[in-house]
Amino acid sequence: MKIYDVPGFPNPLRVRIALAEKGLSDQVEFVKVDLPGGEHKEEAFLAKNPSGAVPVLELGDGLFISECTAITEYVDNLDGKPILTGATPRDKAVIHMMQKRAETELIDAVADYFHYATPGLGPKIEDGKKPTWTGRDAFGRKQGERAVAGMRYFDKVLRHQPYVAGEAFSMADITVLGGLVFAGFAKIDVPEDCAALMAWRQRVQERPSVKAA
Ligand SMILES: N[C@@H](CCC(=O)N[C@@H](CS)C(=O)NCC(=O)O)C(=O)O
């Protein structure tokens, strides 16, 4: 397996944590993509992922899989013993629901703030995005507020259960952690009163998979 990504970036981190949780990191060849240089917007990369984003998984038969959730589903089910995406219909549904909330209300909202309300990845990349849209800064700032509301939502969830989707660490936790890492990158602070969220972050950061990623 090959993964096209950038070490340290928030979405690539999600897949790297999943691989480490599954003990698969050393079975992957990582290929670094030059994001600030715009390599992900060139034809050769768009042929792998038309969305022009990392990470992308390449399988031995030449199939390319993008989206962290799809890649995580794949690596989690390779051995027939899923530990991150749910083993029962109920667990699968709850994890899917919570991870989607983590994408929409946190990591994607932070990404929009980063790309539209800050210099983001620099003019070479950002100026190509929605160039005629005059309200992009205001939209970006609104998405920053949405991300903070997302943090408050997950704080509330974590006051009553140890992990985002319930009793066990899952893909939903990985997505929330990716969201908080991206928020740090974009300089969006976690509100000081989100004690449960901060305690959870401290705990998950101690996991060997997170330290290794
Ligand atoms: N929904 C995608 C998000 C991927 C994504 O946005 N990755 C960022 C890196 S953290 C990227 O490639 N950004 C490039 C850009 O926005 O131009 C996933 O789950 O893989």
The ligand as a Gaussian input file, in Angstrom:
#p B3LYP/6-31G(d) Opt

LIG

0 1
 N      -12.495000      15.155000       3.360000
 C      -11.130000      14.936000       3.007000
 C      -10.312000      16.167000       3.408000
 C       -8.885000      16.123000       2.861000
 C       -8.199000      17.479000       2.981000
 O       -8.828000      18.548000       2.914000
 N       -6.880000      17.435000       3.134000
 C       -6.112000      18.660000       3.173000
 C       -4.829000      18.436000       3.980000
 S       -5.116000      18.397000       5.712000
 C       -5.715000      19.065000       1.766000
 O       -5.275000      18.235000       1.014000
 N       -5.871000      20.354000       1.431000
 C       -5.480000      20.858000       0.161000
 C       -6.234000      22.093000      -0.241000
 O       -7.216000      22.446000       0.433000
 O       -5.853000      22.705000      -1.227000
 C      -10.622000      13.662000       3.676000
 O      -11.274000      13.174000       4.599000
 O       -9.601000      13.100000       3.241000

